């Protein structure tokens, strides 16, 4: 049998210094196991390579109900722990509007911070509430894909936080796969149906639907701000990460700074 000399690699001869790695602004993202949309929206709206996105997934049921949503809670900490565990993050965003409402922001934040105590935690509903204040939107029209049990939870949360819900329109979908399959044209026409003349803004809840794609088209048609779950979450994540630039074609919100 032919023998070979011991293998030795050649060391790099040039001198160098390491930098801080990819991303001046670093955002961790926890999406549901059956989410088709949120990562795509973040990537499409990412303003430059200065913003780095790191993603983990959390186990979730196919059905979106008040019974199934809390079941993902025990898995949130594990998902957060997988986000570049030895690296720096500015923000972690948990991408579930209804899940945050049902479990509560404090519960979601506590589970994320169990492994990443140093980061700020963004959720779609809390980001949306900040967006409404920034847009001076008190009276809301609401569009969701949810069934009635989840719709009640969303409506109650908005009212409890001081919002005047003028109309609430829904596709009445339970299956997350069907939500993801809603075409943007259907979302656009449903938004026009949902809008009310006396509302200050239209809120489109749920990270699972492709509402971001038609925000600008809806705003141009109804002449008022549109806040969607992913848009608000991305806006707050960018601002809290330190990125303060404007992003075109995704509604008025992405041109606004974040309140300190």
C-alpha positions in Angstrom: 0.0 0.0 0.0 1.4 3.4 -1.0 2.2 5.7 1.9 2.0 9.5 1.8 3.8 12.1 4.0 1.7 13.7 6.8 -0.6 16.4 5.5 0.3 20.0 6.3 -1.6 23.0 5.1 0.1 26.3 4.3 -0.7 29.1 6.7 -1.9 32.5 5.2 1.1 34.7 5.0 -0.7 38.1 4.9 -1.5 40.1 8.0 -5.1 41.0 8.8 -7.4 42.1 11.6 -10.9 40.7 12.2 -13.9 43.1 12.0 -17.2 42.8 13.8 -18.6 40.4 11.1 -21.6 41.0 8.8 -24.1 43.7 9.6 -23.8 47.1 11.2 -27.4 46.6 12.4 -28.2 43.1 13.5 -31.8 41.8 13.7 -32.8 38.3 15.0 -36.1 37.0 13.7 -38.2 34.2 15.2 -40.8 33.0 12.7 -43.3 30.3 13.0 -42.5 26.9 11.5 -45.2 27.3 8.9 -44.6 30.9 8.0 -43.9 31.5 4.3 -44.0 35.3 4.3 -42.1 37.1 7.1 -38.5 36.3 6.1 -39.4 37.2 2.5 -40.8 40.6 3.6 -37.8 41.3 5.7 -35.4 40.5 2.8 -37.4 42.5 0.3 -37.6 45.5 2.6 -34.0 45.3 3.8 -32.5 48.6 2.9 -28.8 47.6 2.5 -26.2 45.0 3.5 -25.6 47.1 6.6 -28.7 45.4 8.0 -28.1 41.7 8.7 -31.0 39.3 9.4 -30.6 36.0 11.4 -33.6 33.7 11.5 -34.8 30.9 13.7 -38.1 29.0 13.7 -40.5 28.0 16.4 -42.9 25.0 16.3 -46.4 25.9 15.4 -49.8 24.3 14.7 -51.3 24.3 11.2 -54.4 26.0 12.7 -54.5 29.5 14.2 -56.9 29.4 17.1 -56.9 30.6 20.8 -56.3 27.0 21.7 -53.3 26.3 19.5 -51.5 29.7 19.7 -50.2 29.3 23.3 -48.7 25.9 22.5 -45.7 27.5 20.9 -44.7 29.3 24.1 -42.4 26.5 25.5 -40.4 26.5 22.3 -39.7 30.3 22.0 -36.7 30.2 24.3 -35.1 27.4 22.3 -35.6 29.3 19.1 -34.1 32.5 20.5 -31.1 30.5 21.8 -30.2 29.4 18.2 -29.8 33.0 16.9 -26.1 33.5 16.6 -25.7 32.5 20.3 -22.2 33.9 20.6 -22.8 37.0 18.5 -24.2 40.5 19.1 -27.8 41.2 18.2 -29.5 44.6 18.5 -33.1 43.3 18.3 -35.1 40.1 18.3 -38.4 40.2 16.5 -41.1 37.5 17.3 -43.2 37.2 14.2 -46.7 36.4 15.4 -49.4 39.1 16.0 -52.1 36.8 17.4 -49.6 34.8 19.4 -48.4 37.9 21.1 -51.9 39.0 21.9 -53.0 35.6 23.3 -49.8 34.9 25.3 -49.0 38.6 26.2 -46.0 40.6 25.3 -44.5 40.1 28.7 -44.6 36.3 28.3 -43.1 36.4 24.8 -40.4 38.8 25.9 -39.5 36.9 29.0 -39.0 33.7 27.1 -36.8 35.3 24.5 -34.7 37.1 27.1 -34.2 33.9 29.0 -31.4 33.3 26.6 -30.8 36.8 25.2 -31.2 39.1 28.1 -29.3 42.0 26.4 -31.6 42.5 23.4 -34.8 44.5 22.8 -37.8 42.4 21.8 -40.1 43.5 19.0 -43.5 42.0 18.2 -46.0 42.9 15.5 -48.8 44.1 17.8 -46.6 46.2 20.1 -44.8 47.7 17.1 -48.2 48.5 15.5 -49.3 50.3 18.7 -46.2 52.5 18.5 -46.9 53.0 14.8 -50.4 54.2 15.5 -49.1 56.7 18.0 -46.5 57.9 15.6 -49.1 58.3 12.8 -51.6 59.9 15.2 -54.1 57.2 14.3 -56.8 56.8 17.0 -59.7 55.5 14.9 -58.9 52.2 13.1 -60.4 50.0 10.4 -59.1 46.5 10.8 -58.6 43.6 8.3 -57.4 40.1 9.4 -57.4 36.6 8.0 -58.5 35.1 11.4 -61.5 33.2 12.6 -63.9 34.9 15.1 -62.2 33.7 18.3 -58.9 35.3 17.3 -60.6 38.3 15.9 -62.2 39.0 19.3 -58.8 38.8 21.0 -57.3 41.3 18.5 -60.3 43.7 18.8 -60.2 43.5 22.6 -56.5 44.2 22.6 -56.9 47.3 20.4 -59.7 48.6 22.5 -57.9 47.9 25.8 -55.0 50.0 24.4 -57.2 52.9 23.7 -58.0 52.5 20.1 -61.4 53.2 18.5 -62.2 50.3 16.2 -64.6 51.6 13.6 -64.9 48.4 11.5 -63.5 44.9 11.6 -63.3 42.8 8.4 -61.9 39.3 8.1 -61.3 36.4 5.7 -62.3 33.9 8.5 -59.4 31.5 7.8 -58.1 29.1 10.4 -55.5 27.2 8.4 -52.1 28.9 8.2 -51.4 27.3 4.8 -54.5 29.0 3.4 -53.5 32.3 4.9 -50.1 32.1 3.1 -51.9 31.3 -0.2 -54.1 34.5 -0.1 -53.2 36.4 -3.3 -52.2 40.0 -3.0 -55.0 41.1 -5.2 -57.5 39.6 -2.7 -55.8 41.4 0.1 -55.9 44.7 -1.8 -59.6 44.5 -2.6 -60.4 43.3 1.0 -58.5 46.4 2.3 -60.6 48.7 0.2 -63.7 47.0 1.6 -62.5 47.2 5.2 -61.6 50.9 5.1 -64.1 53.3 6.6 -64.2 57.0 5.8 -64.0 58.1 9.5 -61.0 55.9 10.3 -57.5 57.5 10.6 -55.7 54.4 9.4 -56.2 50.8 8.3 -54.5 48.0 10.3 -53.9 44.7 8.5 -53.1 42.1 11.2 -51.2 38.8 10.8 -47.6 38.2 9.7 -48.6 35.2 7.5 -50.3 37.1 4.7 -48.6 39.1 1.9 -50.0 42.5 2.8 -46.7 44.2 2.6 -46.7 43.8 -1.2 -49.8 46.1 -1.5 -49.3 48.7 1.3 -48.4 51.5 -1.1 -51.2 50.6 -3.5 -53.7 50.6 -0.7 -52.5 53.9 0.7 -52.5 55.6 -2.7 -56.1 54.4 -3.1 -57.6 55.2 0.3 -55.5 58.3 1.0 -54.6 57.4 4.6 -51.9 55.4 6.4 -51.8 51.6 6.3 -50.1 49.6 9.1 -49.5 45.9 8.6 -48.1 43.4 11.0 -44.8 42.8 9.2 -44.3 46.4 8.1 -44.7 47.7 11.7 -42.4 44.9 13.1 -39.7 45.6 10.5 -40.0 49.4 11.0 -39.5 49.1 14.8 -36.8 46.5 14.4 -34.8 48.7 12.0 -35.2 51.8 14.2 -34.2 50.0 17.4 -31.2 48.4 15.6 -30.0 51.9 14.9 -31.0 52.2 11.2 -32.8 55.5 10.7 -33.0 55.8 6.9 -36.3 55.9 5.0 -37.5 53.0 2.8 -39.7 53.8 -0.2 -42.8 51.9 -1.5 -43.9 50.4 1.8 -46.2 53.1 3.1 -45.9 56.3 5.2 -44.6 54.5 8.3 -41.3 53.5 6.7 -40.5 57.2 6.2 -40.9 58.0 9.9 -38.4 58.0 12.7 -39.1 56.0 15.9 -40.0 57.8 19.1 -37.3 57.7 21.7 
